[in-house]
Protein backbone atom coordinates (compact mmCIF):
# COMPACT_ATOMS: atom_id res chain seq x y z
CA UNK A 1 0.00 0.00 0.00
CA UNK A 2 1.39 3.44 -0.90
CA UNK A 3 2.20 5.95 1.78
CA UNK A 4 0.05 8.99 2.46
CA UNK A 5 2.64 11.24 0.83
CA UNK A 6 2.54 9.19 -2.37
CA UNK A 7 -1.25 9.29 -2.46
CA UNK A 8 -1.26 13.03 -1.88
CA UNK A 9 1.22 13.65 -4.70
CA UNK A 10 -0.86 11.58 -7.11
CA UNK A 11 -4.07 13.37 -6.20
CA UNK A 12 -2.50 16.81 -6.52
CA UNK A 13 -0.89 16.01 -9.87
CA UNK A 14 -4.24 14.80 -11.20
CA UNK A 15 -5.96 17.98 -10.03
CA UNK A 16 -3.27 20.07 -11.74
CA UNK A 17 -3.88 18.26 -15.02
CA UNK A 18 -7.60 19.03 -14.92
CA UNK A 19 -6.95 22.65 -14.04
CA UNK A 20 -4.45 22.99 -16.90
CA UNK A 21 -7.04 21.75 -19.39
CA UNK A 22 -9.60 24.23 -18.05
CA UNK A 23 -7.10 27.08 -18.23
CA UNK A 24 -6.40 26.27 -21.88
CA UNK A 25 -10.11 26.26 -22.68
CA UNK A 26 -10.56 29.58 -20.85
CA UNK A 27 -7.63 31.07 -22.76
CA UNK A 28 -9.18 30.11 -26.10
CA UNK A 29 -12.53 31.58 -25.05
CA UNK A 30 -10.92 34.83 -23.88
CA UNK A 31 -8.94 35.09 -27.12
CA UNK A 32 -12.10 34.64 -29.21
CA UNK A 33 -13.98 37.23 -27.15
CA UNK A 34 -11.15 39.73 -27.56
CA UNK A 35 -11.23 39.30 -31.35
CA UNK A 36 -15.00 39.82 -31.44
CA UNK A 37 -14.71 42.95 -29.31
CA UNK A 38 -12.01 44.36 -31.61
CA UNK A 39 -14.25 43.79 -34.64
CA UNK A 40 -17.19 45.47 -32.94
CA UNK A 41 -15.04 48.42 -31.86
CA UNK A 42 -13.75 48.95 -35.41
CA UNK A 43 -17.30 48.92 -36.80
CA UNK A 44 -18.66 51.51 -34.39
Secondary structure as GFF3:
##gff-version 3
##sequence-region A 1 44
A	DSSP	alpha_helix	4	43	.	.	.	ID=ss1
###
